[in-house]
């Protein structure tokens, strides 16, 4: 079945440091891939997405590239800010295997950025 | 648009009581999802509705849980009787799905349920 594995947290960084959060997936079809962010006390928000191999999603300085050969979708940001502190979820959705846009989430990675 | 609206935001109840969580999806969306988030199990999909019809309820834990969507603008998730292990944050999300196209799911702020 479909699954998502992401690196365990917490990830603790100083402001302006480089961020990488690893995400790998297993899928039987051709999934779309997502990163969602959850700020404290809030619901999840879509951060970026990629719908096919080699696509790069980007938003708010975050980027992730859909790598089919390594089944990965790692999240990166060149210079993090304190306001980026949140929990980040990698997810996949495969319309063709599930028949609808069911999201399969990873466990989440907590990021803490210190001044 | 106001986004997905959930109520209440917090609910504390005693074991054995009935709990009803409410959700108003974004206007124009035809898909609705209920999720549960716990530290131990992460985010779990409980049930998915499309055009007010339950399509996938394989994630509903047991018969104590039930969900309804009487119209396009309202859904409920009911737990009866509630147990301490039901304590979690429950999220509602809505989306639109048309002709096999993939659209974003928009999440509500969640209801934090504590069962004592």
gemmi code that builds the backbone of each chain (N, CA, C; Angstrom):
import gemmi

chains = {
    "A": [
        ("UNK", (0.814, -1.199, 0.000), (0.000, 0.000, 0.000), (0.850, 1.252, 0.000)),
        ("UNK", (0.164, 2.381, -0.084), (0.862, 3.672, -0.087), (1.286, 4.075, 1.318)),
        ("UNK", (2.463, 4.674, 1.436), (2.939, 5.128, 2.738), (3.943, 6.257, 2.565)),
        ("UNK", (4.139, 6.999, 3.651), (5.080, 8.121, 3.663), (5.939, 8.005, 4.909)),
        ("UNK", (7.236, 8.182, 4.745), (8.170, 8.156, 5.871), (8.940, 9.474, 5.892)),
        ("UNK", (8.932, 10.153, 7.009), (9.702, 11.384, 7.112), (10.565, 11.353, 8.353)),
        ("UNK", (11.610, 12.176, 8.333), (12.578, 12.132, 9.403), (11.940, 12.542, 10.713)),
        ("UNK", (12.427, 11.909, 11.768), (11.894, 12.222, 13.089), (12.440, 13.555, 13.556)),
        ("UNK", (11.632, 14.228, 14.333), (12.111, 15.454, 14.936), (12.398, 15.257, 16.404)),
        ("UNK", (12.532, 16.312, 17.130), (12.469, 17.670, 16.600), (13.773, 18.076, 15.893)),
        ("UNK", (13.615, 18.981, 14.951), (14.757, 19.599, 14.309), (14.912, 20.987, 14.924)),
        ("UNK", (16.070, 21.260, 15.472), (16.313, 22.538, 16.129), (17.402, 23.274, 15.365)),
        ("UNK", (17.084, 24.483, 14.930), (18.027, 25.274, 14.135), (18.098, 26.700, 14.651)),
        ("UNK", (19.185, 27.342, 14.340), (19.302, 28.777, 14.588), (18.746, 29.532, 13.388)),
        ("UNK", (18.281, 30.728, 13.651), (17.756, 31.570, 12.560), (18.804, 31.717, 11.465)),
        ("UNK", (18.335, 31.681, 10.232), (19.143, 31.806, 9.012), (19.884, 30.524, 8.642)),
        ("UNK", (19.703, 29.467, 9.385), (20.317, 28.185, 9.019), (19.566, 27.552, 7.851)),
        ("UNK", (20.238, 26.575, 7.226), (19.637, 25.838, 6.118), (18.819, 24.676, 6.669)),
        ("UNK", (17.658, 24.470, 6.080), (16.754, 23.412, 6.542), (16.582, 22.336, 5.483)),
        ("UNK", (16.680, 21.084, 5.922), (16.251, 19.945, 5.112), (15.434, 19.020, 5.987)),
        ("UNK", (14.260, 18.661, 5.522), (13.458, 17.621, 6.168), (13.226, 16.536, 5.118)),
        ("UNK", (13.706, 15.354, 5.421), (13.634, 14.266, 4.453), (12.266, 13.599, 4.440)),
        ("UNK", (11.845, 13.224, 3.251), (10.588, 12.516, 3.072), (10.747, 11.517, 1.939)),
        ("UNK", (10.392, 10.267, 2.200), (10.349, 9.258, 1.155), (8.975, 8.612, 1.143)),
        ("UNK", (8.614, 8.058, 0.005), (7.270, 7.505, -0.117), (7.304, 6.147, -0.793)),
        ("UNK", (6.231, 5.414, -0.585), (5.972, 4.176, -1.293), (4.583, 4.292, -1.895)),
        ("UNK", (4.487, 4.051, -3.189), (3.183, 4.175, -3.840), (3.094, 3.185, -4.992)),
        ("UNK", (1.913, 2.675, -5.211), (1.714, 1.719, -6.291), (1.393, 2.418, -7.600)),
        ("UNK", (0.881, 3.639, -7.529), (0.492, 4.355, -8.733), (1.413, 5.527, -9.002)),
        ("UNK", (0.812, 6.643, -9.405), (1.555, 7.860, -9.716), (1.030, 8.981, -8.827)),
        ("UNK", (1.542, 9.048, -7.612), (0.950, 9.971, -6.648), (1.336, 11.422, -6.885)),
        ("UNK", (0.544, 12.303, -6.324), (0.946, 13.689, -6.134), (1.503, 13.800, -4.719)),
        ("UNK", (2.428, 14.717, -4.530), (3.112, 14.847, -3.245), (2.916, 16.239, -2.678)),
        ("UNK", (2.838, 16.316, -1.369), (2.509, 17.557, -0.682), (3.371, 17.735, 0.556)),
        ("UNK", (3.582, 18.994, 0.903), (4.031, 19.353, 2.238), (2.971, 20.253, 2.861)),
        ("UNK", (2.525, 19.856, 4.051), (1.601, 20.656, 4.838), (2.342, 21.154, 6.074)),
        ("UNK", (1.924, 22.321, 6.587), (2.519, 22.886, 7.790), (1.415, 23.120, 8.812)),
        ("UNK", (1.724, 22.824, 10.065), (0.771, 23.039, 11.150), (1.416, 23.924, 12.202)),
        ("UNK", (0.914, 25.150, 12.332), (1.388, 26.053, 13.369), (0.643, 25.737, 14.669)),
        ("UNK", (1.224, 26.073, 15.794), (0.619, 25.713, 17.090), (-0.831, 26.145, 17.189)),
        ("UNK", (-1.681, 25.202, 17.570), (-3.092, 25.497, 17.793), (-3.920, 25.663, 16.542)),
        ("UNK", (-3.344, 25.355, 15.392), (-4.064, 25.545, 14.142), (-4.191, 24.236, 13.361)),
        ("UNK", (-5.006, 24.285, 12.317), (-5.107, 23.154, 11.414), (-3.955, 23.149, 10.425)),
        ("UNK", (-3.952, 22.148, 9.550), (-2.890, 22.041, 8.567), (-3.144, 22.987, 7.392)),
        ("UNK", (-2.057, 23.524, 6.864), (-2.139, 24.373, 5.676), (-1.220, 23.798, 4.613)),
        ("UNK", (-1.683, 23.824, 3.378), (-0.831, 23.363, 2.294), (0.326, 24.334, 2.114)),
        ("UNK", (1.542, 23.804, 2.121), (2.732, 24.625, 1.918), (3.149, 24.600, 0.452)),
        ("UNK", (3.237, 23.401, -0.115), (3.583, 23.274, -1.526), (3.208, 21.883, -2.011)),
        ("UNK", (3.203, 21.734, -3.330), (2.845, 20.436, -3.876), (3.553, 20.215, -5.213)),
        ("UNK", (3.604, 18.949, -5.630), (4.143, 18.584, -6.940), (3.329, 17.404, -7.454)),
        ("UNK", (2.915, 17.470, -8.683), (1.984, 16.465, -9.186), (2.620, 15.424, -10.095)),
        ("UNK", (3.861, 15.639, -10.529), (4.505, 14.616, -11.356), (6.008, 14.684, -11.168)),
        ("UNK", (6.665, 13.626, -11.621), (8.114, 13.487, -11.449), (8.852, 14.694, -12.006)),
        ("UNK", (9.867, 15.128, -11.251), (10.746, 16.257, -11.584), (10.097, 17.618, -11.363)),
        ("UNK", (8.836, 17.649, -10.996), (8.207, 18.926, -10.636), (8.851, 19.455, -9.367)),
        ("UNK", (8.978, 20.775, -9.294), (9.438, 21.408, -8.062), (8.315, 22.269, -7.526)),
        ("UNK", (7.916, 22.007, -6.277), (6.962, 22.877, -5.608), (7.727, 23.900, -4.790)),
        ("UNK", (7.180, 25.107, -4.713), (7.846, 26.140, -3.932), (6.822, 27.122, -3.380)),
        ("UNK", (7.149, 27.654, -2.200), (6.260, 28.623, -1.552), (6.968, 29.169, -0.323)),
        ("UNK", (6.923, 30.450, -0.126), (7.453, 31.110, 1.077), (8.923, 30.762, 1.314)),
        ("UNK", (9.684, 30.541, 0.268), (11.095, 30.223, 0.399), (11.374, 28.735, 0.568)),
        ("UNK", (10.330, 27.932, 0.737), (10.476, 26.481, 0.833), (10.412, 25.867, -0.570)),
        ("UNK", (11.173, 24.783, -0.750), (11.148, 24.072, -2.020), (11.187, 22.570, -1.768)),
        ("UNK", (10.625, 21.824, -2.716), (10.747, 20.367, -2.695), (10.614, 19.871, -4.121)),
        ("UNK", (11.449, 18.899, -4.499), (11.432, 18.360, -5.849), (10.993, 16.903, -5.809)),
        ("UNK", (10.074, 16.558, -6.674), (9.517, 15.208, -6.798), (10.542, 14.343, -7.530)),
        ("UNK", (11.192, 13.440, -6.784), (12.214, 12.576, -7.362), (11.674, 11.147, -7.428)),
        ("UNK", (11.295, 10.732, -8.618), (10.721, 9.398, -8.770), (11.781, 8.330, -8.593)),
        ("UNK", (13.009, 8.612, -9.042), (14.052, 7.584, -8.994), (14.455, 7.228, -7.574)),
        ("UNK", (14.326, 8.201, -6.671), (14.659, 7.929, -5.265), (13.416, 7.922, -4.388)),
        ("UNK", (12.264, 8.031, -4.999), (10.958, 8.115, -4.298), (11.047, 9.066, -3.110)),
        ("UNK", (11.489, 10.293, -3.396), (11.692, 11.257, -2.322), (11.066, 12.603, -2.656)),
        ("UNK", (10.832, 13.387, -1.611), (10.250, 14.724, -1.762), (10.739, 15.542, -0.576)),
        ("UNK", (12.027, 15.787, -0.514), (12.645, 16.446, 0.633), (12.323, 17.940, 0.640)),
        ("UNK", (12.019, 18.467, 1.811), (11.702, 19.882, 1.974), (12.969, 20.643, 2.333)),
        ("UNK", (13.191, 21.790, 1.663), (14.382, 22.596, 1.922), (14.013, 24.071, 2.014)),
        ("UNK", (14.810, 24.774, 2.827), (14.719, 26.231, 2.866), (16.093, 26.765, 3.170)),
        ("UNK", (16.493, 27.764, 2.443), (17.866, 28.254, 2.541), (18.170, 29.003, 3.824)),
        ("UNK", (17.164, 29.671, 4.392), (17.406, 30.505, 5.564), (16.117, 30.554, 6.384)),
        ("UNK", (16.100, 29.790, 7.479), (14.854, 29.704, 8.246), (14.709, 30.891, 9.191)),
        ("UNK", (13.466, 31.151, 9.545), (13.135, 32.220, 10.481), (12.420, 31.627, 11.694)),
        ("UNK", (12.396, 32.386, 12.764), (11.704, 31.921, 13.971), (10.244, 31.597, 13.648)),
        ("UNK", (9.664, 32.371, 12.755), (8.253, 32.178, 12.395), (8.001, 30.886, 11.623)),
        ("UNK", (9.051, 30.202, 11.210), (8.897, 28.907, 10.528), (8.716, 27.752, 11.517)),
        ("UNK", (8.854, 28.019, 12.781), (8.682, 26.985, 13.799), (7.268, 26.421, 13.721)),
        ("UNK", (7.186, 25.128, 13.490), (5.896, 24.476, 13.255), (6.159, 22.984, 13.093)),
        ("UNK", (5.084, 22.247, 12.838), (5.209, 20.830, 12.488), (4.946, 20.694, 10.990)),
        ("UNK", (5.808, 19.982, 10.307), (5.725, 19.825, 8.864), (5.371, 18.376, 8.524)),
        ("UNK", (4.373, 18.225, 7.673), (3.884, 16.904, 7.281), (4.084, 16.701, 5.786)),
        ("UNK", (4.709, 15.605, 5.443), (4.777, 15.167, 4.059), (3.575, 14.268, 3.792)),
        ("UNK", (3.008, 14.352, 2.601), (1.823, 13.545, 2.309), (1.774, 13.197, 0.835)),
        ("UNK", (1.083, 12.127, 0.535), (0.851, 11.780, -0.868), (-0.627, 11.524, -1.097)),
        ("UNK", (-1.001, 11.683, -2.354), (-2.373, 11.425, -2.753), (-2.348, 10.780, -4.118)),
        ("UNK", (-3.084, 9.690, -4.235), (-3.086, 8.954, -5.489), (-4.526, 8.748, -5.920)),
        ("UNK", (-4.990, 9.581, -6.826), (-6.372, 9.504, -7.277), (-6.713, 8.150, -7.858)),
        ("UNK", (-5.770, 7.542, -8.524), (-6.095, 6.345, -9.298), (-6.175, 5.097, -8.445)),
        ("UNK", (-5.394, 5.037, -7.367), (-5.490, 3.853, -6.517), (-6.603, 4.004, -5.502)),
        ("UNK", (-6.810, 5.206, -5.029), (-7.846, 5.402, -4.023), (-9.176, 5.820, -4.596)),
        ("UNK", (-9.135, 6.384, -5.795), (-10.376, 6.846, -6.405), (-10.768, 8.232, -5.968)),
        ("UNK", (-10.085, 8.799, -5.021), (-10.340, 10.166, -4.594), (-9.054, 10.712, -3.990)),
        ("UNK", (-9.082, 12.005, -3.648), (-7.844, 12.645, -3.185), (-7.586, 12.366, -1.711)),
        ("UNK", (-7.526, 11.061, -1.380), (-7.191, 10.670, -0.013), (-5.738, 10.998, 0.253)),
        ("UNK", (-5.453, 11.649, 1.353), (-4.096, 12.001, 1.733), (-3.539, 10.969, 2.702)),
        ("UNK", (-2.345, 10.478, 2.397), (-1.602, 9.624, 3.313), (-0.489, 10.484, 3.900)),
        ("UNK", (-0.486, 10.663, 5.224), (0.460, 11.562, 5.869), (1.631, 10.811, 6.478)),
        ("UNK", (2.773, 11.484, 6.508), (3.861, 11.037, 7.354), (3.576, 11.424, 8.800)),
        ("UNK", (4.496, 11.056, 9.677), (4.285, 11.260, 11.113), (4.456, 12.711, 11.547)),
        ("UNK", (5.037, 13.524, 10.684), (5.268, 14.923, 11.038), (6.648, 15.126, 11.631)),
        ("UNK", (7.214, 16.295, 11.342), (8.526, 16.667, 11.882), (8.395, 18.051, 12.497)),
        ("UNK", (8.702, 18.119, 13.783), (8.623, 19.409, 14.465), (9.908, 20.187, 14.237)),
        ("UNK", (9.753, 21.433, 13.818), (10.891, 22.331, 13.608), (10.841, 23.441, 14.641)),
        ("UNK", (11.943, 23.647, 15.327), (12.057, 24.755, 16.274), (13.227, 25.618, 15.829)),
        ("UNK", (12.972, 26.900, 15.582), (14.008, 27.828, 15.147), (14.231, 28.846, 16.251)),
        ("UNK", (15.495, 28.976, 16.664), (15.830, 29.893, 17.746), (16.533, 31.120, 17.198)),
        ("UNK", (16.297, 32.278, 17.837), (16.940, 33.519, 17.366), (18.461, 33.444, 17.514)),
    ],
    "B": [
        ("UNK", (-13.682, 34.057, 1.841), (-14.368, 32.910, 2.447), (-13.837, 32.698, 3.864)),
        ("UNK", (-14.696, 32.210, 4.755), (-14.294, 32.047, 6.146), (-13.443, 30.816, 6.346)),
        ("UNK", (-13.324, 29.969, 5.368), (-12.589, 28.737, 5.562), (-13.472, 27.681, 6.198)),
        ("UNK", (-12.879, 26.561, 6.532), (-13.621, 25.483, 7.188), (-13.841, 25.872, 8.649)),
        ("UNK", (-15.071, 25.746, 9.097), (-15.419, 26.141, 10.459), (-15.746, 24.899, 11.276)),
        ("UNK", (-15.144, 24.803, 12.436), (-15.417, 23.684, 13.326), (-15.864, 24.199, 14.695)),
        ("UNK", (-16.761, 23.453, 15.296), (-17.179, 23.791, 16.666), (-17.508, 22.522, 17.424)),
        ("UNK", (-17.301, 22.530, 18.738), (-16.575, 23.558, 19.479), (-15.082, 23.466, 19.220)),
        ("UNK", (-14.309, 24.422, 19.684), (-12.857, 24.342, 19.541), (-12.262, 23.443, 20.614)),
        ("UNK", (-12.900, 23.427, 21.763), (-12.459, 22.573, 22.862), (-13.686, 21.909, 23.477)),
        ("UNK", (-13.516, 20.652, 23.847), (-14.611, 19.918, 24.490), (-14.013, 19.021, 25.556)),
        ("UNK", (-14.517, 19.164, 26.761), (-14.110, 18.288, 27.850), (-15.368, 17.578, 28.327)),
        ("UNK", (-15.315, 16.273, 28.387), (-16.485, 15.506, 28.773), (-16.068, 14.298, 29.599)),
        ("UNK", (-17.035, 13.719, 30.256), (-16.750, 12.537, 31.060), (-17.000, 11.264, 30.257)),
        ("UNK", (-16.276, 10.269, 30.608), (-16.433, 8.966, 29.956), (-17.896, 8.531, 29.988)),
        ("UNK", (-18.341, 8.031, 28.858), (-19.715, 7.567, 28.764), (-20.678, 8.574, 28.171)),
        ("UNK", (-20.258, 9.829, 28.118), (-21.124, 10.864, 27.556), (-21.057, 10.866, 26.035)),
        ("UNK", (-22.117, 11.409, 25.454), (-22.143, 11.581, 23.998), (-21.465, 12.889, 23.628)),
        ("UNK", (-20.667, 12.844, 22.562), (-19.973, 14.027, 22.072), (-20.326, 14.234, 20.600)),
        ("UNK", (-20.636, 15.465, 20.241), (-20.923, 15.789, 18.842), (-20.019, 16.923, 18.385)),
        ("UNK", (-19.272, 16.655, 17.342), (-18.395, 17.656, 16.746), (-19.018, 18.106, 15.434)),
        ("UNK", (-18.855, 19.400, 15.139), (-19.542, 19.976, 13.980), (-18.564, 20.606, 13.001)),
        ("UNK", (-18.958, 20.590, 11.754), (-18.093, 21.128, 10.708), (-18.924, 21.782, 9.618)),
        ("UNK", (-18.477, 22.971, 9.199), (-19.066, 23.640, 8.047), (-17.972, 23.764, 6.995)),
        ("UNK", (-18.099, 23.072, 5.871), (-17.048, 23.127, 4.855), (-17.097, 24.439, 4.081)),
        ("UNK", (-16.095, 24.650, 3.270), (-16.039, 25.832, 2.408), (-17.135, 25.720, 1.351)),
        ("UNK", (-17.826, 26.814, 1.135), (-18.897, 26.824, 0.158), (-18.382, 26.445, -1.229)),
        ("UNK", (-19.108, 25.531, -1.871), (-18.712, 25.102, -3.218), (-17.878, 23.836, -3.223)),
        ("UNK", (-17.363, 23.445, -2.072), (-16.614, 22.193, -2.003), (-17.581, 21.021, -1.916)),
        ("UNK", (-17.213, 19.917, -2.609), (-18.117, 18.770, -2.612), (-17.538, 17.553, -1.898)),
        ("UNK", (-16.368, 17.724, -1.289), (-15.768, 16.617, -0.543), (-15.476, 17.072, 0.878)),
        ("UNK", (-15.697, 16.167, 1.829), (-15.444, 16.487, 3.227), (-14.778, 15.307, 3.894)),
        ("UNK", (-13.782, 15.613, 4.732), (-12.976, 14.598, 5.401), (-12.974, 14.875, 6.908)),
        ("UNK", (-13.037, 13.832, 7.702), (-12.812, 13.926, 9.145), (-11.514, 13.174, 9.471)),
        ("UNK", (-10.624, 13.854, 10.213), (-9.360, 13.273, 10.640), (-9.271, 13.312, 12.160)),
        ("UNK", (-8.450, 12.427, 12.686), (-8.125, 12.438, 14.108), (-6.602, 12.510, 14.238)),
        ("UNK", (-6.133, 13.352, 15.154), (-4.689, 13.501, 15.363), (-4.347, 13.210, 16.811)),
        ("UNK", (-3.452, 12.250, 17.019), (-2.939, 11.943, 18.349), (-1.423, 11.825, 18.265)),
        ("UNK", (-0.782, 11.935, 19.419), (0.667, 11.789, 19.439), (1.073, 10.385, 19.015)),
        ("UNK", (0.299, 9.407, 19.466), (0.695, 8.025, 19.219), (0.474, 7.595, 17.764)),
        ("UNK", (-0.620, 8.033, 17.166), (-1.016, 7.510, 15.846), (-0.923, 8.547, 14.733)),
        ("UNK", (-0.558, 9.778, 15.074), (-0.452, 10.808, 14.051), (-1.822, 11.181, 13.505)),
        ("UNK", (-1.853, 11.532, 12.218), (-3.088, 11.929, 11.550), (-3.730, 10.722, 10.883)),
        ("UNK", (-4.967, 10.470, 11.228), (-5.701, 9.340, 10.660), (-6.973, 9.845, 9.993)),
        ("UNK", (-7.229, 9.376, 8.787), (-8.494, 9.685, 8.130), (-9.576, 8.785, 8.706)),
        ("UNK", (-10.646, 9.401, 9.179), (-11.753, 8.631, 9.742), (-12.793, 8.310, 8.677)),
        ("UNK", (-13.222, 9.339, 7.947), (-14.287, 9.141, 6.982), (-14.208, 10.218, 5.908)),
        ("UNK", (-14.663, 9.862, 4.712), (-14.674, 10.772, 3.568), (-16.071, 10.790, 2.955)),
        ("UNK", (-16.583, 11.992, 2.746), (-17.864, 12.188, 2.065), (-17.626, 12.842, 0.699)),
        ("UNK", (-18.392, 12.417, -0.286), (-18.408, 13.110, -1.559), (-19.857, 13.386, -1.930)),
        ("UNK", (-20.154, 14.645, -2.210), (-21.538, 15.048, -2.489), (-22.502, 14.530, -1.405)),
        ("UNK", (-22.081, 14.672, -0.169), (-22.852, 14.348, 1.036), (-23.004, 12.856, 1.299)),
        ("UNK", (-22.398, 12.025, 0.494), (-22.521, 10.571, 0.643), (-21.225, 10.018, 1.213)),
        ("UNK", (-21.307, 9.184, 2.255), (-20.069, 8.584, 2.787), (-19.484, 7.593, 1.785)),
        ("UNK", (-18.241, 7.821, 1.386), (-17.594, 6.984, 0.381), (-16.614, 6.005, 1.019)),
        ("UNK", (-15.873, 6.472, 2.005), (-14.862, 5.637, 2.647), (-14.927, 5.867, 4.150)),
        ("UNK", (-15.440, 4.902, 4.872), (-15.491, 5.010, 6.337), (-14.604, 3.946, 6.978)),
        ("UNK", (-13.641, 3.456, 6.232), (-12.790, 2.377, 6.735), (-11.935, 2.802, 7.917)),
        ("UNK", (-11.773, 4.103, 8.115), (-10.971, 4.592, 9.222), (-11.745, 4.829, 10.508)),
        ("UNK", (-13.047, 4.687, 10.461), (-13.848, 4.887, 11.672), (-13.509, 3.769, 12.654)),
        ("UNK", (-13.091, 4.128, 13.859), (-12.526, 3.139, 14.771), (-13.501, 2.022, 15.169)),
        ("UNK", (-14.705, 2.350, 15.452), (-15.647, 1.338, 15.918), (-17.051, 1.916, 15.892)),
        ("UNK", (-17.993, 1.088, 16.306), (-19.393, 1.498, 16.194), (-19.751, 2.690, 17.071)),
        ("UNK", (-18.907, 3.035, 18.008), (-19.201, 4.191, 18.850), (-19.108, 5.495, 18.058)),
        ("UNK", (-18.436, 5.429, 16.924), (-18.251, 6.611, 16.082), (-19.248, 6.581, 14.928)),
        ("UNK", (-19.871, 7.737, 14.681), (-20.738, 7.856, 13.515), (-20.601, 9.262, 12.945)),
        ("UNK", (-20.780, 9.390, 11.649), (-20.688, 10.689, 10.991), (-21.831, 10.841, 10.011)),
        ("UNK", (-22.304, 12.069, 9.909), (-23.393, 12.369, 8.984), (-23.078, 13.650, 8.220)),
        ("UNK", (-23.681, 13.746, 7.062), (-23.589, 14.977, 6.283), (-24.964, 15.206, 5.662)),
        ("UNK", (-25.870, 15.839, 6.390), (-27.240, 15.996, 5.908), (-27.371, 16.937, 4.716)),
        ("UNK", (-26.421, 17.846, 4.556), (-26.429, 18.737, 3.394), (-25.013, 19.199, 3.102)),
        ("UNK", (-24.863, 19.952, 2.048), (-23.523, 20.312, 1.568), (-22.787, 21.275, 2.495)),
        ("UNK", (-23.475, 21.829, 3.477), (-22.832, 22.849, 4.298), (-22.692, 22.439, 5.757)),
        ("UNK", (-22.899, 21.151, 6.056), (-22.847, 20.772, 7.468), (-22.554, 19.292, 7.622)),
        ("UNK", (-21.676, 18.986, 8.582), (-21.389, 17.594, 8.905), (-21.173, 17.467, 10.410)),
        ("UNK", (-21.486, 16.300, 10.936), (-21.249, 16.012, 12.342), (-20.490, 14.708, 12.498)),
        ("UNK", (-19.691, 14.674, 13.539), (-19.016, 13.444, 13.964), (-19.443, 13.203, 15.412)),
        ("UNK", (-20.035, 12.054, 15.647), (-20.583, 11.769, 16.963), (-19.862, 10.580, 17.586)),
        ("UNK", (-19.591, 10.677, 18.863), (-18.999, 9.574, 19.607), (-19.942, 9.269, 20.771)),
        ("UNK", (-20.428, 8.042, 20.815), (-21.375, 7.647, 21.847), (-21.243, 6.154, 22.144)),
        ("UNK", (-20.861, 5.769, 23.331), (-20.359, 6.596, 24.430), (-18.877, 6.926, 24.250)),
        ("UNK", (-18.455, 8.042, 24.799), (-17.051, 8.436, 24.676), (-16.197, 7.696, 25.706)),
        ("UNK", (-14.921, 7.523, 25.357), (-13.956, 6.861, 26.229), (-12.691, 7.716, 26.297)),
        ("UNK", (-11.900, 7.578, 27.358), (-10.667, 8.389, 27.472), (-9.747, 8.242, 26.259)),
        ("UNK", (-9.702, 7.074, 25.644), (-8.813, 6.882, 24.485), (-9.283, 7.634, 23.241)),
        ("UNK", (-10.452, 8.234, 23.308), (-10.928, 9.062, 22.193), (-10.356, 10.470, 22.262)),
        ("UNK", (-9.665, 10.788, 23.343), (-9.074, 12.116, 23.484), (-8.088, 12.358, 22.346)),
        ("UNK", (-8.286, 13.446, 21.633), (-7.488, 13.732, 20.436), (-7.923, 15.096, 19.905)),
        ("UNK", (-7.254, 15.529, 18.844), (-7.725, 16.679, 18.080), (-8.385, 16.149, 16.814)),
        ("UNK", (-9.601, 16.576, 16.573), (-10.362, 16.125, 15.411), (-10.435, 17.265, 14.401)),
        ("UNK", (-9.984, 16.969, 13.195), (-9.987, 17.963, 12.125), (-11.015, 17.600, 11.069)),
        ("UNK", (-11.630, 18.623, 10.540), (-12.463, 18.502, 9.369), (-11.737, 19.205, 8.226)),
        ("UNK", (-11.820, 18.657, 7.037), (-11.207, 19.277, 5.858), (-12.194, 19.185, 4.713)),
        ("UNK", (-12.133, 20.152, 3.810), (-12.997, 20.082, 2.635), (-12.180, 20.341, 1.377)),
        ("UNK", (-12.726, 19.899, 0.279), (-12.046, 19.993, -1.003), (-13.099, 19.908, -2.098)),
        ("UNK", (-12.658, 20.144, -3.318), (-13.532, 19.824, -4.426), (-12.836, 18.798, -5.291)),
        ("UNK", (-13.601, 17.929, -5.867), (-13.046, 16.923, -6.759), (-13.945, 16.853, -7.974)),
        ("UNK", (-13.335, 17.094, -9.120), (-14.088, 17.147, -10.360), (-13.354, 16.344, -11.409)),
        ("UNK", (-14.027, 15.408, -11.994), (-13.528, 14.677, -13.158), (-12.099, 14.181, -12.958)),
        ("UNK", (-11.794, 13.653, -11.769), (-10.488, 13.068, -11.551), (-9.373, 14.055, -11.302)),
        ("UNK", (-9.684, 15.340, -11.228), (-8.647, 16.331, -10.937), (-8.373, 16.366, -9.439)),
        ("UNK", (-7.134, 16.686, -9.111), (-6.722, 16.716, -7.718), (-6.753, 18.142, -7.200)),
        ("UNK", (-7.483, 18.379, -6.142), (-7.552, 19.686, -5.529), (-7.098, 19.616, -4.083)),
        ("UNK", (-6.644, 20.761, -3.594), (-6.135, 20.862, -2.228), (-7.235, 20.603, -1.211)),
        ("UNK", (-6.875, 19.999, -0.104), (-7.761, 19.902, 1.039), (-7.487, 21.082, 1.971)),
        ("UNK", (-8.569, 21.729, 2.406), (-8.464, 22.849, 3.335), (-8.946, 22.381, 4.709)),
        ("UNK", (-8.089, 22.582, 5.702), (-8.375, 22.076, 7.038), (-8.992, 23.150, 7.922)),
        ("UNK", (-9.885, 22.719, 8.792), (-10.387, 23.575, 9.846), (-9.391, 23.645, 10.993)),
        ("UNK", (-9.697, 24.462, 12.006), (-8.767, 24.655, 13.128), (-8.751, 23.489, 14.106)),
        ("UNK", (-9.724, 22.588, 13.995), (-9.743, 21.411, 14.854), (-10.564, 21.597, 16.119)),
        ("UNK", (-10.997, 20.464, 16.658), (-11.652, 20.413, 17.969), (-10.800, 19.539, 18.875)),
        ("UNK", (-10.347, 20.119, 19.961), (-9.557, 19.339, 20.929), (-10.520, 18.693, 21.913)),
        ("UNK", (-10.591, 17.367, 21.872), (-11.497, 16.621, 22.739), (-10.719, 15.962, 23.861)),
        ("UNK", (-11.189, 16.180, 25.075), (-10.616, 15.515, 26.245), (-11.732, 14.752, 26.941)),
        ("UNK", (-11.532, 13.452, 27.090), (-12.520, 12.605, 27.775), (-11.898, 12.122, 29.080)),
        ("UNK", (-12.514, 12.482, 30.181), (-11.940, 12.135, 31.492), (-12.633, 10.926, 32.124)),
    ],
}
model = gemmi.Model(1)
for chain_id, residues in chains.items():
    chain = gemmi.Chain(chain_id)
    for i, (resn, *xyz) in enumerate(residues, 1):
        res = gemmi.Residue()
        res.name, res.seqid = resn, gemmi.SeqId(i, " ")
        for name, pos in zip(("N", "CA", "C"), xyz):
            atom = gemmi.Atom()
            atom.name, atom.element = name, gemmi.Element(name[0])
            atom.pos, atom.b_iso = gemmi.Position(*pos), 0.0
            res.add_atom(atom)
        chain.add_residue(res)
    model.add_chain(chain)
structure = gemmi.Structure()
structure.add_model(model)
structure.setup_entities()
